Amino acid sequence: MPSFKTKFIISYSLAGLVVLALSLYFHGIFVNKNLYKIDRAWKKN
């Protein structure tokens, strides 16, 4: 049976990974939308 401290560290690191993955995912969507807008504006010229 792992101690409370070990459980806390494991859950904390897992939560950190989830937050990192979500932020990267949303950042990717945001960047792709902006690149799409820039690409369309550039093709008009």
Backbone torsions as a table, in degrees:
resi	resn	phi	psi	omega
1	MET	NA	117.6	-179.8
2	PRO	-69.8	148.5	-179.2
3	SER	-71.7	170.1	-179.1
4	PHE	-62.1	-39.4	-178.5
5	LYS	-62.6	-42.7	179.7
6	THR	-64.1	-44.6	177.5
7	LYS	-58.8	-42.7	-179.0
8	PHE	-62.6	-45.6	-179.3
9	ILE	-63.0	-44.3	-179.0
10	ILE	-63.6	-47.7	-178.8
11	SER	-66.2	-36.2	179.9
12	TYR	-65.3	-43.3	-179.5
13	SER	-69.4	-36.1	176.6
14	LEU	-64.7	-43.0	178.5
15	ALA	-62.2	-40.2	178.1
16	GLY	-62.1	-41.5	178.8
17	LEU	-64.8	-41.1	179.5
18	VAL	-63.2	-45.5	179.6
19	VAL	-61.9	-42.4	179.6
20	LEU	-62.9	-45.1	179.9
21	ALA	-62.3	-44.1	179.6
22	LEU	-64.0	-43.0	-179.1
23	SER	-65.8	-39.5	177.3
24	LEU	-64.7	-40.7	-179.6
25	TYR	-62.5	-49.5	-179.1
26	PHE	-68.6	-35.5	176.9
27	HIS	-62.7	-40.6	178.3
28	GLY	-62.4	-43.4	178.2
29	ILE	-61.1	-45.8	-178.3
30	PHE	-61.1	-46.4	-179.5
31	VAL	-64.5	-42.2	179.9
32	ASN	-62.9	-40.5	178.3
33	LYS	-62.8	-44.0	-179.5
34	ASN	-66.2	-40.9	178.7
35	LEU	-63.8	-37.9	179.0
36	TYR	-63.4	-44.5	178.5
37	LYS	-62.5	-45.4	-179.5
38	ILE	-62.8	-42.0	-179.0
39	ASP	-62.2	-44.7	180.0
40	ARG	-66.2	-40.7	179.9
41	ALA	-65.5	-38.1	-178.5
42	TRP	-68.8	-37.0	-178.6
43	LYS	-71.5	-25.3	178.3
44	LYS	-67.3	-34.6	-176.7
45	ASN	-74.3	NA	NA
